[in-house]
Amino acid sequence: MHVRVSLVAAARSSSLLAERFDDDRPLDGPGWRSVESAARDLVPLGAAELRYCSPTPRSRATADALGYAPLAQPALRECDMGRWRGLTLAEVTAREPDAVDLWLSDPRAAPHGGESLLAFISRIGGWLDTRPADDGGAIVAVAEPSVVRAALVYALQAPPLTYWHVDVRPLSTVTLTGWARRWYLSLQAPA
C-alpha cells in the first residue's frame, strides 16, 4: 500500500528580502498573479482524493485559488520561531548574531524560544507518516516553502542541516510516494 503526496509551495506574499519568520501576511498582487499564471499546471493536482493546506493565509489562498477546497492542517504550520516571529533574518542577525549562528549550525537548538529545526522536521514527517495509504491514492497539500523543505529532508532521511541546502520556490511542486517512514522522491517528466 502506498500513497502519492504532491506538495505545492504557497505563492509569495512579499519580496524575498522582506520575508519574515512565521509570516502570516496574505497574498499580495504579484502573488495572486503568479497563482493565475501557474494555475494551468497546478489545477489538475486538485483531483487528488485528499486536499490539505498549511493554516497560513497565503497557503489557504493559494489552494483556494487553484480550486482545491483544502482542509487546513495545523501540523503543516511553519516552524515556531518564538520571539523572532515577525522579524526578518537581517533584523534578528543585527540583534542576536550568536543566536542566529547557533540556530543555523545546531538542528537541536532553539535560541529563539520556539521550535528547533529537528523538532520541526520531525513534526512534518509525523504528518507525512500518518497519511492514509490507499494503494495508488493521491494527496495534494499546499504549504509554506519551509514546510516543503522539511518534508523533503524527512522523506529522504537526510541529515537535518540539509534543510539549509534545499531551495523551494513559490508554486513549485514535489511529489513523494510511499508510506510511513518509507518515502521516495518522485520526479515527473514534462507532459
N, CA and C atoms as an extended XYZ file, in Angstrom:
573
Properties=species:S:1:pos:R:3:atomname:S:1:resname:S:1:resid:I:1 pbc="F F F"
N         0.839       -1.182        0.000 N   MET     1
C         0.000        0.000        0.000 CA  MET     1
C         0.886        1.249        0.000 C   MET     1
N         0.645        2.141       -0.940 N   HIS     2
C         1.394        3.386       -0.970 CA  HIS     2
C         0.471        4.535       -1.370 C   HIS     2
N         0.965        5.727       -1.126 N   VAL     3
C         0.214        6.927       -1.432 CA  VAL     3
C         1.139        7.899       -2.157 C   VAL     3
N         0.577        8.769       -2.950 N   ARG     4
C         1.326        9.815       -3.645 CA  ARG     4
C         0.947       11.151       -3.016 C   ARG     4
N         1.928       11.846       -2.475 N   VAL     5
C         1.704       13.149       -1.836 CA  VAL     5
C         2.398       14.216       -2.672 C   VAL     5
N         1.605       15.089       -3.279 N   SER     6
C         2.154       16.213       -4.038 CA  SER     6
C         2.113       17.448       -3.145 C   SER     6
N         3.265       18.045       -2.955 N   LEU     7
C         3.375       19.252       -2.145 CA  LEU     7
C         3.565       20.445       -3.069 C   LEU     7
N         2.742       21.451       -2.886 N   VAL     8
C         2.802       22.678       -3.674 CA  VAL     8
C         3.212       23.799       -2.726 C   VAL     8
N         4.284       24.498       -3.066 N   ALA     9
C         4.718       25.623       -2.235 CA  ALA     9
C         3.790       26.813       -2.469 C   ALA     9
N         3.330       27.409       -1.392 N   ALA    10
C         2.421       28.557       -1.470 CA  ALA    10
C         3.061       29.708       -2.240 C   ALA    10
N         2.222       30.522       -2.848 N   ALA    11
C         2.695       31.719       -3.544 CA  ALA    11
C         3.263       32.699       -2.525 C   ALA    11
N         4.128       33.544       -2.986 N   ARG    12
C         4.793       34.520       -2.111 CA  ARG    12
C         3.859       35.695       -1.800 C   ARG    12
N         4.045       36.274       -0.620 N   SER    13
C         3.256       37.453       -0.259 CA  SER    13
C         4.133       38.681       -0.063 C   SER    13
N         5.429       38.543       -0.322 N   SER    14
C         6.343       39.673       -0.187 CA  SER    14
C         7.613       39.349       -0.956 C   SER    14
N         8.464       40.351       -1.140 N   SER    15
C         9.738       40.086       -1.793 CA  SER    15
C        10.596       39.230       -0.871 C   SER    15
N        11.569       38.559       -1.439 N   LEU    16
C        12.429       37.672       -0.663 CA  LEU    16
C        13.095       38.399        0.495 C   LEU    16
N        13.555       39.629        0.266 N   LEU    17
C        14.237       40.375        1.322 CA  LEU    17
C        13.288       40.840        2.420 C   LEU    17
N        11.998       40.893        2.126 N   ALA    18
C        11.026       41.341        3.129 CA  ALA    18
C        10.385       40.176        3.873 C   ALA    18
N        10.799       38.933        3.558 N   GLU    19
C        10.210       37.769        4.233 CA  GLU    19
C        10.520       37.814        5.720 C   GLU    19
N         9.531       37.426        6.481 N   ARG    20
C         9.648       37.443        7.933 CA  ARG    20
C         9.420       36.054        8.481 C   ARG    20
N        10.033       35.781        9.642 N   PHE    21
C         9.818       34.497       10.294 CA  PHE    21
C         8.360       34.367       10.700 C   PHE    21
N         7.805       33.185       10.431 N   ASP    22
C         6.427       32.887       10.857 CA  ASP    22
C         5.467       33.947       10.324 C   ASP    22
N         5.637       34.299        9.060 N   ASP    23
C         4.903       35.395        8.434 CA  ASP    23
C         3.514       34.937        8.018 C   ASP    23
N         2.459       35.581        8.521 N   ASP    24
C         1.127       35.180        8.076 CA  ASP    24
C         0.409       36.284        7.317 C   ASP    24
N         1.170       37.031        6.516 N   ARG    25
C         0.538       38.019        5.648 CA  ARG    25
C        -0.160       37.309        4.495 C   ARG    25
N        -1.263       37.857        4.007 N   PRO    26
C        -1.970       37.244        2.870 CA  PRO    26
C        -1.208       37.480        1.566 C   PRO    26
N        -1.682       36.833        0.510 N   LEU    27
C        -1.083       37.041       -0.813 CA  LEU    27
C        -1.206       38.502       -1.228 C   LEU    27
N        -0.173       39.010       -1.880 N   ASP    28
C        -0.240       40.363       -2.435 CA  ASP    28
C        -0.546       40.252       -3.931 C   ASP    28
N        -0.595       41.382       -4.620 N   GLY    29
C        -0.911       41.396       -6.050 CA  GLY    29
C        -0.020       40.483       -6.878 C   GLY    29
N         1.316       40.606       -6.748 N   PRO    30
C         2.182       39.707       -7.521 CA  PRO    30
C         1.951       38.227       -7.166 C   PRO    30
N         1.640       37.941       -5.921 N   GLY    31
C         1.351       36.563       -5.520 CA  GLY    31
C         0.118       36.018       -6.225 C   GLY    31
N        -0.943       36.828       -6.267 N   TRP    32
C        -2.166       36.412       -6.967 CA  TRP    32
C        -1.895       36.183       -8.441 C   TRP    32
N        -1.136       37.094       -9.062 N   ARG    33
C        -0.835       36.950      -10.492 CA  ARG    33
C         0.005       35.695      -10.757 C   ARG    33
N         0.910       35.364       -9.850 N   SER    34
C         1.720       34.158      -10.057 CA  SER    34
C         0.869       32.896       -9.955 C   SER    34
N        -0.128       32.901       -9.055 N   VAL    35
C        -1.035       31.749       -8.962 CA  VAL    35
C        -1.830       31.623      -10.259 C   VAL    35
N        -2.322       32.741      -10.770 N   GLU    36
C        -3.082       32.718      -12.025 CA  GLU    36
C        -2.249       32.163      -13.172 C   GLU    36
N        -0.984       32.544      -13.240 N   SER    37
C        -0.165       32.078      -14.366 CA  SER    37
C         0.258       30.613      -14.206 C   SER    37
N         0.307       30.101      -12.995 N   ALA    38
C         0.690       28.698      -12.764 CA  ALA    38
C        -0.513       27.764      -12.717 C   ALA    38
N        -1.701       28.313      -12.699 N   ALA    39
C        -2.918       27.503      -12.486 CA  ALA    39
C        -3.066       26.371      -13.494 C   ALA    39
N        -2.764       26.614      -14.751 N   ARG    40
C        -2.941       25.582      -15.778 CA  ARG    40
C        -2.203       24.292      -15.406 C   ARG    40
N        -1.001       24.434      -14.837 N   ASP    41
C        -0.211       23.263      -14.465 CA  ASP    41
C        -0.599       22.688      -13.106 C   ASP    41
N        -1.094       23.538      -12.209 N   LEU    42
C        -1.347       23.095      -10.836 CA  LEU    42
C        -2.780       22.646      -10.565 C   LEU    42
N        -3.747       23.171      -11.301 N   VAL    43
C        -5.153       22.818      -11.068 CA  VAL    43
C        -5.384       21.302      -11.130 C   VAL    43
N        -4.772       20.569      -12.079 N   PRO    44
C        -5.018       19.118      -12.131 CA  PRO    44
C        -4.669       18.362      -10.848 C   PRO    44
N        -3.750       18.883      -10.049 N   LEU    45
C        -3.412       18.210       -8.788 CA  LEU    45
C        -4.613       18.176       -7.841 C   LEU    45
N        -5.571       19.072       -8.041 N   GLY    46
C        -6.777       19.124       -7.219 CA  GLY    46
C        -7.679       17.916       -7.381 C   GLY    46
N        -7.389       17.047       -8.335 N   ALA    47
C        -8.163       15.812       -8.498 CA  ALA    47
C        -7.818       14.781       -7.429 C   ALA    47
N        -6.842       15.080       -6.584 N   ALA    48
C        -6.446       14.170       -5.507 CA  ALA    48
C        -7.624       13.888       -4.583 C   ALA    48
N        -7.643       12.687       -4.028 N   GLU    49
C        -8.730       12.307       -3.111 CA  GLU    49
C        -8.734       13.175       -1.851 C   GLU    49
N        -7.549       13.543       -1.369 N   LEU    50
C        -7.437       14.366       -0.164 CA  LEU    50
C        -6.656       15.626       -0.499 C   LEU    50
N        -7.171       16.787       -0.022 N   ARG    51
C        -6.555       18.079       -0.310 CA  ARG    51
C        -6.373       18.846        1.000 C   ARG    51
N        -5.144       19.243        1.268 N   TYR    52
C        -4.810       19.917        2.521 CA  TYR    52
C        -4.068       21.223        2.240 C   TYR    52
N        -3.910       22.014        3.310 N   CYS    53
C        -3.058       23.197        3.232 CA  CYS    53
C        -2.528       23.523        4.620 C   CYS    53
N        -1.450       24.290        4.627 N   SER    54
C        -0.948       24.860        5.875 CA  SER    54
C        -1.999       25.845        6.379 C   SER    54
N        -2.000       26.144        7.663 N   PRO    55
C        -3.008       27.077        8.181 CA  PRO    55
C        -2.709       28.555        7.914 C   PRO    55
N        -1.685       28.875        7.129 N   THR    56
C        -1.368       30.277        6.858 CA  THR    56
C        -2.318       30.865        5.820 C   THR    56
N        -2.570       32.168        5.901 N   PRO    57
C        -3.456       32.799        4.913 CA  PRO    57
C        -2.995       32.603        3.473 C   PRO    57
N        -1.691       32.683        3.215 N   ARG    58
C        -1.246       32.559        1.816 CA  ARG    58
C        -1.350       31.127        1.310 C   ARG    58
N        -1.176       30.128        2.182 N   SER    59
C        -1.361       28.735        1.750 CA  SER    59
C        -2.828       28.474        1.439 C   SER    59
N        -3.693       28.942        2.313 N   ARG    60
C        -5.134       28.770        2.100 CA  ARG    60
C        -5.566       29.483        0.817 C   ARG    60
N        -5.095       30.720        0.634 N   ALA    61
C        -5.482       31.486       -0.559 CA  ALA    61
C        -4.956       30.828       -1.834 C   ALA    61
N        -3.731       30.329       -1.793 N   THR    62
C        -3.164       29.644       -2.959 CA  THR    62
C        -4.007       28.418       -3.300 C   THR    62
N        -4.305       27.606       -2.300 N   ALA    63
C        -5.098       26.389       -2.524 CA  ALA    63
C        -6.502       26.728       -3.019 C   ALA    63
N        -7.130       27.734       -2.416 N   ASP    64
C        -8.475       28.127       -2.843 CA  ASP    64
C        -8.478       28.644       -4.277 C   ASP    64
N        -7.460       29.439       -4.629 N   ALA    65
C        -7.380       29.983       -5.992 CA  ALA    65
C        -7.202       28.875       -7.019 C   ALA    65
N        -6.604       27.759       -6.598 N   LEU    66
C        -6.412       26.624       -7.501 CA  LEU    66
C        -7.612       25.677       -7.502 C   LEU    66
N        -8.631       26.003       -6.691 N   GLY    67
C        -9.848       25.202       -6.657 CA  GLY    67
C        -9.733       23.925       -5.848 C   GLY    67
N        -8.766       23.849       -4.936 N   TYR    68
C        -8.547       22.617       -4.187 CA  TYR    68
C        -9.547       22.397       -3.051 C   TYR    68
N       -10.163       23.447       -2.529 N   ALA    69
C       -11.051       23.328       -1.364 CA  ALA    69
C       -10.373       22.492       -0.278 C   ALA    69
N        -9.237       22.981        0.253 N   PRO    70
C        -8.426       22.181        1.168 CA  PRO    70
C        -8.914       22.203        2.613 C   PRO    70
N        -8.463       21.209        3.344 N   LEU    71
C        -8.651       21.145        4.789 CA  LEU    71
C        -7.355       21.637        5.419 C   LEU    71
N        -7.419       22.685        6.241 N   ALA    72
C        -6.213       23.203        6.899 CA  ALA    72
C        -5.706       22.189        7.920 C   ALA    72
N        -4.409       21.967        7.909 N   GLN    73
C        -3.761       21.009        8.799 CA  GLN    73
C        -2.835       21.750        9.756 C   GLN    73
N        -3.174       21.831       11.046 N   PRO    74
C        -2.292       22.505       11.996 CA  PRO    74
C        -0.873       21.932       12.000 C   PRO    74
N        -0.709       20.641       11.738 N   ALA    75
C         0.625       20.034       11.734 CA  ALA    75
C         1.499       20.576       10.610 C   ALA    75
N         0.895       21.201        9.591 N   LEU    76
C         1.656       21.750        8.478 CA  LEU    76
C         2.008       23.227        8.675 C   LEU    76
N         1.886       23.708        9.899 N   ARG    77
C         2.251       25.108       10.151 CA  ARG    77
C         3.772       25.265       10.064 C   ARG    77
N         4.200       26.495        9.888 N   GLU    78
C         5.628       26.776        9.813 CA  GLU    78
C         6.289       26.503       11.160 C   GLU    78
N         7.605       26.516       11.150 N   CYS    79
C         8.371       26.327       12.385 CA  CYS    79
C         8.035       27.455       13.361 C   CYS    79
N         7.803       27.115       14.612 N   ASP    80
C         7.536       28.117       15.650 CA  ASP    80
C         8.841       28.852       15.937 C   ASP    80
N         8.885       30.125       15.571 N   MET    81
C        10.108       30.904       15.705 CA  MET    81
C        10.163       31.741       16.976 C   MET    81
N         9.299       31.469       17.926 N   GLY    82
C         9.382       32.122       19.226 CA  GLY    82
C         9.432       33.629       19.122 C   GLY    82
N        10.397       34.217       19.816 N   ARG    83
C        10.474       35.690       19.866 CA  ARG    83
C        10.950       36.307       18.552 C   ARG    83
N        11.389       35.489       17.586 N   TRP    84
C        11.796       36.009       16.284 CA  TRP    84
C        10.616       36.153       15.329 C   TRP    84
N         9.463       35.702       15.746 N   ARG    85
C         8.280       35.755       14.885 CA  ARG    85
C         8.040       37.191       14.419 C   ARG    85
N         7.823       37.350       13.111 N   GLY    86
C         7.521       38.658       12.544 CA  GLY    86
C         8.746       39.476       12.169 C   GLY    86
N         9.946       39.002       12.506 N   LEU    87
C        11.171       39.730       12.184 CA  LEU    87
C        11.824       39.144       10.932 C   LEU    87
N        12.633       39.953       10.242 N   THR    88
C        13.411       39.450        9.115 CA  THR    88
C        14.712       38.847        9.641 C   THR    88
N        15.369       38.033        8.814 N   LEU    89
C        16.651       37.459        9.206 CA  LEU    89
C        17.667       38.566        9.474 C   LEU    89
N        17.655       39.631        8.679 N   ALA    90
C        18.587       40.744        8.886 CA  ALA    90
C        18.363       41.400       10.250 C   ALA    90
N        17.110       41.579       10.641 N   GLU    91
C        16.811       42.188       11.943 CA  GLU    91
C        17.298       41.302       13.084 C   GLU    91
N        17.056       40.007       12.975 N   VAL    92
C        17.475       39.084       14.038 CA  VAL    92
C        18.993       38.992       14.097 C   VAL    92
N        19.646       38.949       12.941 N   THR    93
C        21.106       38.867       12.900 CA  THR    93
C        21.735       40.099       13.539 C   THR    93
N        21.144       41.279       13.320 N   ALA    94
C        21.669       42.508       13.922 CA  ALA    94
C        21.517       42.488       15.443 C   ALA    94
N        20.439       41.893       15.942 N   ARG    95
C        20.166       41.862       17.386 CA  ARG    95
C        20.849       40.714       18.115 C   ARG    95
N        20.870       39.530       17.462 N   GLU    96
C        21.345       38.315       18.126 CA  GLU    96
C        22.229       37.478       17.194 C   GLU    96
N        23.385       38.004       16.796 N   PRO    97
C        24.202       37.274       15.822 CA  PRO    97
C        24.648       35.887       16.305 C   PRO    97
N        25.009       35.756       17.569 N   ASP    98
C        25.447       34.449       18.079 CA  ASP    98
C        24.297       33.448       18.098 C   ASP    98
N        23.096       33.914       18.413 N   ALA    99
C        21.925       33.034       18.435 CA  ALA    99
C        21.603       32.548       17.023 C   ALA    99
N        21.739       33.427       16.029 N   VAL   100
C        21.491       33.032       14.640 CA  VAL   100
C        22.522       31.984       14.211 C   VAL   100
N        23.790       32.202       14.555 N   ASP   101
C        24.830       31.224       14.224 CA  ASP   101
C        24.527       29.859       14.840 C   ASP   101
N        24.100       29.853       16.089 N   LEU   102
C        23.760       28.600       16.768 CA  LEU   102
C        22.578       27.928       16.068 C   LEU   102
N        21.561       28.690       15.756 N   TRP   103
C        20.358       28.167       15.094 CA  TRP   103
C        20.690       27.537       13.745 C   TRP   103
N        21.600       28.169       12.992 N   LEU   104
C        21.968       27.665       11.673 CA  LEU   104
C        22.916       26.463       11.718 C   LEU   104
N        23.582       26.251       12.841 N   SER   105
C        24.586       25.182       12.917 CA  SER   105
C        24.181       23.988       13.771 C   SER   105
N        23.194       24.148       14.643 N   ASP   106
C        22.794       23.052       15.526 CA  ASP   106
C        21.294       22.800       15.368 C   ASP   106
N        20.905       21.697       14.721 N   PRO   107
C        19.483       21.456       14.467 CA  PRO   107
C        18.659       21.205       15.732 C   PRO   107
N        19.323       21.006       16.865 N   ARG   108
C        18.594       20.798       18.126 CA  ARG   108
C        18.379       22.110       18.894 C   ARG   108
N        19.038       23.173       18.445 N   ALA   109
C        18.985       24.458       19.152 CA  ALA   109
C        17.735       25.244       18.774 C   ALA   109
N        17.198       25.927       19.755 N   ALA   110
C        16.060       26.821       19.531 CA  ALA   110
C        16.303       28.108       20.330 C   ALA   110
N        17.328       28.881       19.939 N   PRO   111
C        17.672       30.075       20.706 CA  PRO   111
C        16.586       31.140       20.716 C   PRO   111
N        15.602       31.012       19.839 N   HIS   112
C        14.502       31.970       19.757 CA  HIS   112
C        13.388       31.619       20.741 C   HIS   112
N        13.509       30.472       21.398 N   GLY   113
C        12.492       30.059       22.360 CA  GLY   113
C        11.326       29.321       21.741 C   GLY   113
N        11.425       28.994       20.462 N   GLY   114
C        10.354       28.277       19.772 CA  GLY   114
C        10.729       26.826       19.537 C   GLY   114
N        10.582       26.395       18.311 N   GLU   115
C        10.785       25.002       17.920 CA  GLU   115
C        12.153       24.847       17.247 C   GLU   115
N        12.880       23.796       17.576 N   SER   116
C        14.158       23.544       16.908 CA  SER   116
C        13.905       23.044       15.490 C   SER   116
N        14.924       23.122       14.662 N   LEU   117
C        14.823       22.614       13.291 CA  LEU   117
C        14.515       21.119       13.311 C   LEU   117
N        15.173       20.387       14.195 N   LEU   118
C        14.940       18.949       14.285 CA  LEU   118
C        13.491       18.637       14.678 C   LEU   118
N        12.954       19.384       15.629 N   ALA   119
C        11.552       19.177       16.040 CA  ALA   119
C        10.593       19.520       14.899 C   ALA   119
N        10.901       20.566       14.160 N   PHE   120
C        10.076       20.976       13.020 CA  PHE   120
C        10.059       19.883       11.952 C   PHE   120
N        11.224       19.402       11.575 N   ILE   121
C        11.310       18.342       10.566 CA  ILE   121
C        10.566       17.097       11.045 C   ILE   121
N        10.715       16.753       12.312 N   SER   122
C        10.029       15.576       12.864 CA  SER   122
C         8.519       15.753       12.848 C   SER   122
N         8.042       16.955       13.143 N   ARG   123
C         6.595       17.203       13.127 CA  ARG   123
C         6.031       17.028       11.714 C   ARG   123
N         6.730       17.592       10.732 N   ILE   124
C         6.268       17.463        9.346 CA  ILE   124
C         6.339       15.996        8.920 C   ILE   124
N         7.389       15.296        9.304 N   GLY   125
C         7.498       13.873        9.000 CA  GLY   125
C         6.393       13.060        9.643 C   GLY   125
N         6.023       13.424       10.861 N   GLY   126
C         4.919       12.743       11.534 CA  GLY   126
C         3.620       12.911       10.774 C   GLY   126
N         3.409       14.100       10.214 N   TRP   127
C         2.214       14.318        9.401 CA  TRP   127
C         2.252       13.418        8.159 C   TRP   127
N         3.386       13.398        7.476 N   LEU   128
C         3.512       12.536        6.296 CA  LEU   128
C         3.217       11.083        6.642 C   LEU   128
N         3.799       10.614        7.728 N   ASP   129
C         3.679        9.202        8.101 CA  ASP   129
C         2.277        8.793        8.517 C   ASP   129
N         1.432        9.748        8.800 N   THR   130
C         0.062        9.407        9.218 CA  THR   130
C        -0.962        9.613        8.101 C   THR   130
N        -0.493        9.851        6.873 N   ARG   131
C        -1.430        9.977        5.749 CA  ARG   131
C        -1.988        8.598        5.419 C   ARG   131
N        -3.287        8.546        5.125 N   PRO   132
C        -3.884        7.260        4.768 CA  PRO   132
C        -3.256        6.728        3.481 C   PRO   132
N        -2.874        5.474        3.490 N   ALA   133
C        -2.197        4.876        2.333 CA  ALA   133
C        -3.116        3.908        1.617 C   ALA   133
N        -3.874        4.422        0.648 N   ASP   134
C        -4.648        3.565       -0.248 CA  ASP   134
C        -3.774        3.348       -1.470 C   ASP   134
N        -3.654        2.113       -1.895 N   ASP   135
C        -2.740        1.820       -2.991 CA  ASP   135
C        -3.034        2.727       -4.181 C   ASP   135
N        -2.044        3.558       -4.504 N   GLY   136
C        -2.189        4.477       -5.622 CA  GLY   136
C        -2.970        5.735       -5.288 C   GLY   136
N        -3.370        5.924       -4.029 N   GLY   137
C        -4.121        7.108       -3.637 CA  GLY   137
C        -3.305        8.377       -3.810 C   GLY   137
N        -3.995        9.500       -3.954 N   ALA   138
C        -3.317       10.769       -4.183 CA  ALA   138
C        -3.748       11.806       -3.156 C   ALA   138
N        -2.767       12.587       -2.729 N   ILE   139
C        -2.967       13.688       -1.786 CA  ILE   139
C        -2.257       14.901       -2.361 C   ILE   139
N        -2.843       16.070       -2.208 N   VAL   140
C        -2.162       17.311       -2.534 CA  VAL   140
C        -2.213       18.193       -1.296 C   VAL   140
N        -1.111       18.882       -1.036 N   ALA   141
C        -1.050       19.798        0.107 CA  ALA   141
C        -0.311       21.058       -0.317 C   ALA   141
N        -0.931       22.213       -0.090 N   VAL   142
C        -0.280       23.494       -0.326 CA  VAL   142
C         0.288       23.931        1.019 C   VAL   142
N         1.578       24.189        1.022 N   ALA   143
C         2.247       24.518        2.280 CA  ALA   143
C         3.312       25.574        2.045 C   ALA   143
N         3.749       26.174        3.115 N   GLU   144
C         4.822       27.153        3.045 CA  GLU   144
C         6.087       26.470        2.525 C   GLU   144
N         6.941       27.179        1.797 N   PRO   145
C         8.178       26.571        1.307 CA  PRO   145
C         8.996       25.895        2.411 C   PRO   145
N         9.007       26.464        3.611 N   SER   146
C         9.766       25.854        4.709 CA  SER   146
C         9.227       24.471        5.066 C   SER   146
N         7.922       24.299        4.969 N   VAL   147
C         7.293       23.007        5.263 CA  VAL   147
C         7.673       21.988        4.183 C   VAL   147
N         7.683       22.426        2.930 N   VAL   148
C         8.069       21.533        1.835 CA  VAL   148
C         9.528       21.105        2.015 C   VAL   148
N        10.392       22.034        2.387 N   ARG   149
C        11.805       21.704        2.645 CA  ARG   149
C        11.916       20.658        3.743 C   ARG   149
N        11.197       20.867        4.833 N   ALA   150
C        11.245       19.921        5.950 CA  ALA   150
C        10.749       18.543        5.523 C   ALA   150
N         9.696       18.499        4.710 N   ALA   151
C         9.165       17.221        4.235 CA  ALA   151
C        10.191       16.484        3.384 C   ALA   151
N        10.904       17.211        2.538 N   LEU   152
C        11.930       16.590        1.704 CA  LEU   152
C        13.073       16.021        2.543 C   LEU   152
N        13.531       16.787        3.507 N   VAL   153
C        14.613       16.308        4.380 CA  VAL   153
C        14.174       15.048        5.112 C   VAL   153
N        12.957       15.057        5.629 N   TYR   154
C        12.442       13.892        6.346 CA  TYR   154
C        12.305       12.682        5.411 C   TYR   154
N        11.681       12.893        4.270 N   ALA   155
C        11.402       11.783        3.350 CA  ALA   155
C        12.688       11.128        2.851 C   ALA   155
N        13.711       11.931        2.616 N   LEU   156
C        14.966       11.398        2.107 CA  LEU   156
C        15.903       10.931        3.220 C   LEU   156
N        15.449       11.064        4.461 N   GLN   157
C        16.250       10.695        5.632 CA  GLN   157
C        17.621       11.367        5.593 C   GLN   157
N        17.626       12.607        5.148 N   ALA   158
C        18.861       13.387        5.054 CA  ALA   158
C        19.200       13.989        6.419 C   ALA   158
N        20.458       14.314        6.644 N   PRO   159
C        20.811       14.994        7.896 CA  PRO   159
C        20.025       16.304        8.006 C   PRO   159
N        19.592       16.661        9.207 N   PRO   160
C        18.762       17.869        9.373 CA  PRO   160
C        19.363       19.136        8.770 C   PRO   160
N        20.686       19.296        8.819 N   LEU   161
C        21.276       20.515        8.273 CA  LEU   161
C        21.166       20.592        6.751 C   LEU   161
N        20.764       19.513        6.115 N   THR   162
C        20.486       19.535        4.672 CA  THR   162
C        19.376       20.538        4.372 C   THR   162
N        18.515       20.760        5.344 N   TYR   163
C        17.406       21.709        5.209 CA  TYR   163
C        17.882       23.040        4.627 C   TYR   163
N        19.042       23.510        5.066 N   TRP   164
C        19.544       24.818        4.631 CA  TRP   164
C        20.027       24.799        3.184 C   TRP   164
N        20.116       23.622        2.571 N   HIS   165
C        20.608       23.496        1.203 CA  HIS   165
C        19.507       23.142        0.208 C   HIS   165
N        18.275       23.243        0.628 N   VAL   166
C        17.133       22.952       -0.242 CA  VAL   166
C        16.426       24.270       -0.541 C   VAL   166
N        16.291       24.577       -1.809 N   ASP   167
C        15.629       25.813       -2.232 CA  ASP   167
C        14.260       25.454       -2.803 C   ASP   167
N        13.219       25.924       -2.167 N   VAL   168
C        11.857       25.669       -2.632 CA  VAL   168
C        11.259       27.006       -3.048 C   VAL   168
N        11.010       27.141       -4.323 N   ARG   169
C        10.451       28.372       -4.879 CA  ARG   169
C         8.935       28.378       -4.745 C   ARG   169
N         8.328       29.549       -4.619 N   PRO   170
C         6.870       29.625       -4.581 CA  PRO   170
C         6.248       28.939       -5.795 C   PRO   170
N         5.203       28.194       -5.547 N   LEU   171
C         4.417       27.474       -6.540 CA  LEU   171
C         5.169       26.310       -7.198 C   LEU   171
N         6.313       25.940       -6.647 N   SER   172
C         6.979       24.737       -7.137 CA  SER   172
C         6.286       23.532       -6.511 C   SER   172
N         6.440       22.383       -7.152 N   THR   173
C         5.813       21.168       -6.641 CA  THR   173
C         6.851       20.066       -6.512 C   THR   173
N         6.593       19.177       -5.591 N   VAL   174
C         7.402       17.975       -5.425 CA  VAL   174
C         6.441       16.860       -5.041 C   VAL   174
N         6.730       15.667       -5.512 N   THR   175
C         5.864       14.533       -5.199 CA  THR   175
C         6.659       13.474       -4.462 C   THR   175
N         6.083       13.001       -3.380 N   LEU   176
C         6.646       11.903       -2.603 CA  LEU   176
C         5.707       10.718       -2.739 C   LEU   176
N         6.257        9.553       -2.921 N   THR   177
C         5.432        8.344       -2.957 CA  THR   177
C         5.942        7.395       -1.892 C   THR   177
N         5.043        6.615       -1.336 N   GLY   178
C         5.447        5.639       -0.329 CA  GLY   178
C         4.427        5.508        0.763 C   GLY   178
N         4.936        5.304        1.964 N   TRP   179
C         4.108        5.134        3.147 CA  TRP   179
C         4.977        5.427        4.361 C   TRP   179
N         4.429        5.295        5.534 N   ALA   180
C         5.100        5.683        6.777 CA  ALA   180
C         6.564        5.247        6.819 C   ALA   180
N         7.428        6.221        7.023 N   ARG   181
C         8.866        6.049        7.168 CA  ARG   181
C         9.552        5.406        5.956 C   ARG   181
N         8.860        5.352        4.835 N   ARG   182
C         9.455        4.810        3.609 CA  ARG   182
C         8.961        5.655        2.439 C   ARG   182
N         9.639        6.766        2.235 N   TRP   183
C         9.232        7.723        1.219 CA  TRP   183
C        10.264        7.811        0.109 C   TRP   183
N         9.788        8.091       -1.087 N   TYR   184
C        10.640        8.225       -2.254 CA  TYR   184
C        10.303        9.516       -2.964 C   TYR   184
N        11.326       10.206       -3.427 N   LEU   185
C        11.135       11.410       -4.215 CA  LEU   185
C        10.793       10.977       -5.632 C   LEU   185
N         9.725       11.517       -6.164 N   SER   186
C         9.257       11.141       -7.493 CA  SER   186
C         9.304       12.374       -8.388 C   SER   186
N        10.195       12.361       -9.364 N   LEU   187
C        10.311       13.468      -10.306 CA  LEU   187
C         9.573       13.080      -11.574 C   LEU   187
N         8.736       13.983      -12.040 N   GLN   188
C         7.895       13.726      -13.211 CA  GLN   188
C         8.509       14.334      -14.461 C   GLN   188
N         8.440       13.610      -15.538 N   ALA   189
C         8.862       14.155      -16.829 CA  ALA   189
C         7.785       15.126      -17.308 C   ALA   189
N         8.168       16.138      -18.081 N   PRO   190
C         7.162       17.069      -18.576 CA  PRO   190
C         6.152       16.360      -19.474 C   PRO   190
N         4.930       16.854      -19.460 N   ALA   191
C         3.852       16.231      -20.252 CA  ALA   191
C         4.023       16.502      -21.722 C   ALA   191
